[in-house]
Amino acid sequence: MSYIRINPIDSVVVALRPMKCGEEVLNGVKLLQDVPQGHKILLHDLKKGDNIIKYGYPIGHAMTDLKAGEWINENNLKTNLEGTLEYSYRPVNEKLVKEKSSKTFKGYKRAKGEVGVRNEIWIVPTVGCVNGIAEELAKRLLEETKLEGIDAVHAWHHNYGCSQLSEDHENTRKVLRDIVLHPNAGAVLVLSLGCENNQPEDFMAMLGDYDKERIKLLVTQRVEGDELEAGMAMLREMYEIAKQDKREECPLSELRVGLKCGGSDGLSGITANPLVGEFSDFIVAQGGTSILTEVPEMFGAETILMNRCENEELFNKTVKMVNDFKEYFLSHGEPVGENPSPGNKAGGISTLEDKALGCTQKCGRAPVSGVLEYGERLSVKGLNLLSAPGNDLVASTALAASGCQIVLFTTGRGTPFGTFIPTMKISTNSQLFKNKPNWIDFNAGQLVDGVDMPTVLEQFIDKVIAVASGEPAQNEKNGYREISIFKNGVTL
């Protein structure tokens, strides 16, 4: 197969391989130029200003008169997006037909009913000033324990916790709180300096009724003598507790996955994103949870999500989430439609609508059951929407902070990074999977190589379960793990 028409009403097809000028596509249309893999080919003549349709929706309009067979890209296609909009709730109640599965995963059951997929010891600085101490403590504990009985030791360094104001300050506190309470941690040392804005006692109060044997605070300015030895004494105590934890069979209803894409290409909305969407519907049908974020990458597809909200309250929350992000762009003098990166454009994504309509396929067709603010922790199962930007590391950190145990990250151009939970990379094309086996966990490119969706989905379900049960994702094997917190305001 050389090309695909995603929706019968589309005015373009997408090349599934590099195609040459003169090759014939649908309805006898012949290419007027060479077209790279993943890029769009026009099926009929258009006048300047006419909409171009892909995925069944407009992805922008023609910048000039265009001929059938032309290569459609950012040079002749312009976004239709502009400022904030008023929306009307037109609910779509599609019934999901997914069989219940007897599959389970092996996780760590925590005291308050949550389940972790890792049993790690974490050191969480309340302020960037103690990052070096945190790193040294992690190094010493790792050398001392050799990971006997635990999965990993990490210090989650960051630059914040002081010299921030209002919303930025609270966002930092919320995300750090979420990390401390995350079920993938068997024990956490909260490491403070003592004089920072993020005052240690106030921060610990944010944790609520926490397990004081598994979560401890060290304020380094108050230590008389060697703060490293004081920290090690606390870590040794928590290690002895955490290493007793064992994996147990857990139902898929306890699995919570974050949905993310980055380094996308023209095949993202054809292979990897639809595959992850099928998985999202599968896990929701089992009583589990998936979370979609990257709000700017919903622009142009937001009404699809809004109308899948289970009730008008969730619809209103989604409208606020979208328009708040548009206002954020506009307040900085930036247009709401300027999003695709140079890599996206080279891969065949020309406008933000083009990107959004492919991006949102990661959440399948399930109804929206919850809408979360940035830094908010999950409270309902099913498909949730989360307010966070499109930036890969910021958004992945936000997904993990909300309570996801794994991030499913689709990519057409490849990326090695990971956040503080397993960050599985799903390639949109087989060439990337072959070129970067040390980055990629699963190849969705099979879907254009002749393997059908049910077969690939079954493979993918088993792969996610394996990672949830302890198989390391590629980012974990490489040691590529970090956090990034959203910042908008003034630094003092």
Salt bridges, closest charged atoms under 4 A:
GLU23 OE1 - ARG17 NH2 2.61
GLU94 OE2 - ARG365 NE 3.28
GLU114 OE2 - ARG256 NH2 2.86
GLU114 OE1 - ARG377 NH2 3.31
GLU120 OE2 - ARG481 NH1 2.99
GLU135 OE2 - HIS157 ND1 2.54
GLU136 OE2 - ARG140 NE 2.94
GLU144 OE2 - ARG236 NE 2.78
ASP151 OD2 - ARG247 NH2 3.75
GLU170 OE2 - ARG173 NE 3.29
ASP178 OD1 - ARG177 NH2 2.94
GLU201 OE2 - ARG222 NH1 2.57
ASP211 OD2 - ARG214 NE 3.75
GLU229 OE2 - ARG236 NH1 2.86
GLU237 OE1 - LYS216 NZ 3.77
GLU240 OE1 - LYS243 NZ 3.27
ASP245 OD2 - ARG110 NH1 2.93
ASP245 OD2 - ARG214 NH1 2.85
GLU248 OE1 - LYS109 NZ 3.88
GLU254 OE2 - LYS381 NZ 3.34
GLU278 OE1 - LYS98 NZ 2.72
GLU278 OE2 - ARG365 NH1 3.45
ASP281 OD2 - ARG365 NH1 3.70
GLU294 OE2 - LYS260 NZ 2.66
GLU294 OE1 - LYS362 NZ 3.43
GLU297 OE2 - LYS355 NZ 3.17
GLU302 OE2 - LYS326 NZ 3.44
ASP324 OD2 - LYS320 NZ 2.66
GLU338 OE2 - LYS345 NZ 3.68
ASP354 OD2 - LYS40 NZ 2.82
ASP354 OD1 - LYS54 NZ 2.90
ASP392 OD1 - LYS260 NZ 2.75
GLU458 OE2 - LYS103 NZ 2.69
ASP462 OD1 - LYS103 NZ 2.49
GLU471 OE2 - LYS463 NZ 2.44
GLU476 OE1 - ARG118 NH2 2.89
